[in-house]
Amino acid sequence: MSAFQTARAAECQRVLRENPSALPVAVECSSGRVHFLAVPRDATVADLEAAVHAALGDKKLALAIAGCSPAATTAVADLHAAYGNADGMLHVAVRAETSMGDGFWQSLPCAALCPSS
């Protein structure tokens, strides 16, 4: 295990010690910053998005988990079970989203979790 993975695993253990009933989530911003959250086990993607939005300010955000934007009603616990990393965390990428222009980040298809249109 690399030093990076060891540090992430230690951060996961810290989050779990402080919040044993929560799921550890690493929110990775495009700037390279990482925020560690303890998310309730019954939270949905909409709840996670609201928490990230509150932490990062009044920006339109798009979340991606394993390369896709899952449905808002998807349970974070299901995502953690399916896509949790070896370090114990669910890694979530977040990008600023605008309606038009360079900041637009298109949702990518995900067969397992994103409903097909």
N, C-alpha and C positions, 0 to 999 in steps of 0.2 A: 504494500500500500504506500503510495507517495505521501510526501509531507502535506501536500494540498488535501488529499483525501483524509489523512489523519486529522488535520485541523477541522475539516468539515464534519467528520464523525464526532469529534470532541464538542463542536458547536451543537450538533444534534443532541448529544447527551445532556448538554447544559439546558437546552430548551425543554427536553423531556423531564429533567429534574425539577425545573421551575414550574412546569405545567404537565404533570403526568397524564392527564386525560386528553391532551391536545395532540395534534399532528404537527410535526416540524416541517416548515416550508421555507425554502430559500428563494427569495424573489430577486431576480437578476435583472438590473436595469441596463439599457443600452450603453450607458456611460461607464459600465464596469462595476458600479456599486452593487453591493449585495445586502439585502435586508433579510433578517431571520425573523420569522413569525411563528407563533404558536396558534394554530387554527383549530377551533372546536371540531370534534369528530363528526358532528352532524351538519357542518357548514356546507353550503353549495358554492359553485363557482361564482355566482352572483355575490354571495357574502364575502368571498375572497377578494373579488374585484372591488367591492366597497371598502374593505380594509386597506387594500393597496392604494386606492384612490384617496382615502383619508390620510394615509402616511405620506404620500407624495404630492399632495396639493390638488388644486383644481385643474387638472389636465384630463383630457379624454385619453383613456388607456385601452390597450388591447393586450390580453394575456394569451400566452401560448404555453401549452404543456405538451411535451413530446412532439413539438412541431405543428400542433394544431390549436385552434380556438374551440374548446369544448362548449357544449350548450350550457347556458346559465343555470339550469336546474340539475346539472351533474353533481353528484356528491364528491366532495374533495377526498373523502375516505376511499371511494372507489378509484379515483385517480392515483392516490397514494399507493394503494395496493397494486395497481397495474403498472405504474410508472415511477414508483419510488426508486431512488438511486441507492447504490451500495452503501453510501454514507448515512442512509436512514432518512434522508430528506426528499421531499418532492420539490423538484426544481421548476420554477415558473419564470418564463421570460416575459418582460413587460416592455412595451414600446408606446411612445406617444402616438396618438392617432388624430388625424385631421380629416375633414370631409373631402378635401381636394389638395393636391400638391404633393411635394416630396415626402411629407410626413405620413402619408397613408400607408398603412401596413395591412396587407390583404390576409384574410384568414386562409389557412391552408387546410385541405381536407384531411380528415382523420376517420378512417373507416369504423373504428371501434366506438368512438365517443361523440363524434360530430354527426348530427342527423343529416342525411343527404336531402338535397332540395329537389 
